[in-house]
Amino acid sequence: MYIITVSLPVQNISQGTYNQEGYGTDPATMELDPAIFHHFKNLKDPTYLDLTIEQVLHFGEIKNMVVGVSNVQPQQAPKVA
């Protein structure tokens, strides 16, 4: 089973009298297409990527799956004065 953990921006919600406001990111897991697993071989955490996500039928359920990756940019180490 191929799974990737991603950090998604917190979404603000406003529905009627209910309001939820947040900042930062939330972790989430997504299934990963085994055909693109090799793209992750030499990456170091954290890494910023542009992911291509498609809805696929997987074990009888429709799920979001990462099917492509581009714009690989490793996180730069912070500069210390």
C-alpha beads as a LAMMPS data file, in Angstrom:
LAMMPS data file: protein, C-alpha beads

81 atoms
80 bonds

1 atom types
1 bond types

-500.0 500.0 xlo xhi
-500.0 500.0 ylo yhi
-500.0 500.0 zlo zhi

Masses

1 110.0

Atoms # bond

1 1 1 0.000 0.000 0.000
2 1 1 1.417 3.368 -1.020
3 1 1 0.379 6.346 1.111
4 1 1 1.701 9.900 1.269
5 1 1 1.254 12.300 4.182
6 1 1 0.562 15.845 3.055
7 1 1 0.116 19.155 4.824
8 1 1 -3.018 20.974 3.677
9 1 1 -3.915 24.594 4.433
10 1 1 -6.628 24.985 7.075
11 1 1 -9.927 25.870 5.434
12 1 1 -12.158 28.505 7.010
13 1 1 -15.823 27.475 7.242
14 1 1 -18.835 29.754 7.475
15 1 1 -22.296 28.172 7.351
16 1 1 -25.205 30.081 8.851
17 1 1 -24.388 30.771 12.494
18 1 1 -21.393 28.393 12.491
19 1 1 -17.985 29.927 11.812
20 1 1 -14.647 28.181 12.044
21 1 1 -11.466 30.123 11.438
22 1 1 -8.027 28.614 11.475
23 1 1 -4.466 29.195 10.412
24 1 1 -1.608 26.973 9.390
25 1 1 -1.904 23.445 8.047
26 1 1 -3.488 20.095 8.877
27 1 1 -1.870 16.743 8.119
28 1 1 -3.745 14.367 5.816
29 1 1 -2.962 11.062 4.160
30 1 1 -3.635 10.242 0.525
31 1 1 -3.123 7.121 -1.501
32 1 1 -0.226 7.190 -3.948
33 1 1 -0.167 5.573 -7.391
34 1 1 2.593 2.919 -7.206
35 1 1 3.735 3.960 -10.722
36 1 1 5.051 7.306 -9.398
37 1 1 6.646 6.001 -6.189
38 1 1 10.143 6.286 -7.713
39 1 1 9.778 10.119 -7.773
40 1 1 10.079 10.129 -3.973
41 1 1 13.294 8.088 -3.762
42 1 1 15.775 10.924 -3.104
43 1 1 13.517 13.488 -1.412
44 1 1 14.262 14.773 2.066
45 1 1 11.625 16.126 4.473
46 1 1 10.136 18.643 4.238
47 1 1 9.666 19.001 0.490
48 1 1 7.227 21.179 -1.430
49 1 1 5.580 19.484 -4.412
50 1 1 2.824 20.130 -6.896
51 1 1 0.638 17.027 -6.776
52 1 1 -1.739 15.822 -9.465
53 1 1 -4.755 14.248 -7.796
54 1 1 -7.492 12.204 -9.461
55 1 1 -10.519 10.387 -8.130
56 1 1 -10.103 6.656 -8.727
57 1 1 -12.069 3.523 -7.897
58 1 1 -9.873 1.653 -5.423
59 1 1 -11.088 -1.522 -3.684
60 1 1 -14.698 -0.602 -4.431
61 1 1 -14.443 2.971 -3.105
62 1 1 -13.918 6.256 -4.916
63 1 1 -10.832 7.891 -3.398
64 1 1 -8.481 10.761 -4.163
65 1 1 -5.146 9.380 -5.344
66 1 1 -1.892 11.175 -6.096
67 1 1 -1.135 10.203 -9.704
68 1 1 1.568 12.736 -10.582
69 1 1 4.182 14.981 -9.044
70 1 1 6.079 18.019 -10.333
71 1 1 7.913 21.140 -9.213
72 1 1 10.026 19.322 -6.657
73 1 1 11.574 21.954 -4.371
74 1 1 13.363 20.833 -1.208
75 1 1 12.881 23.044 1.846
76 1 1 15.790 25.430 2.250
77 1 1 17.518 25.363 5.610
78 1 1 16.871 28.561 7.545
79 1 1 19.756 31.012 7.544
80 1 1 21.257 31.787 10.906
81 1 1 22.913 35.150 11.438

Bonds

1 1 1 2
2 1 2 3
3 1 3 4
4 1 4 5
5 1 5 6
6 1 6 7
7 1 7 8
8 1 8 9
9 1 9 10
10 1 10 11
11 1 11 12
12 1 12 13
13 1 13 14
14 1 14 15
15 1 15 16
16 1 16 17
17 1 17 18
18 1 18 19
19 1 19 20
20 1 20 21
21 1 21 22
22 1 22 23
23 1 23 24
24 1 24 25
25 1 25 26
26 1 26 27
27 1 27 28
28 1 28 29
29 1 29 30
30 1 30 31
31 1 31 32
32 1 32 33
33 1 33 34
34 1 34 35
35 1 35 36
36 1 36 37
37 1 37 38
38 1 38 39
39 1 39 40
40 1 40 41
41 1 41 42
42 1 42 43
43 1 43 44
44 1 44 45
45 1 45 46
46 1 46 47
47 1 47 48
48 1 48 49
49 1 49 50
50 1 50 51
51 1 51 52
52 1 52 53
53 1 53 54
54 1 54 55
55 1 55 56
56 1 56 57
57 1 57 58
58 1 58 59
59 1 59 60
60 1 60 61
61 1 61 62
62 1 62 63
63 1 63 64
64 1 64 65
65 1 65 66
66 1 66 67
67 1 67 68
68 1 68 69
69 1 69 70
70 1 70 71
71 1 71 72
72 1 72 73
73 1 73 74
74 1 74 75
75 1 75 76
76 1 76 77
77 1 77 78
78 1 78 79
79 1 79 80
80 1 80 81
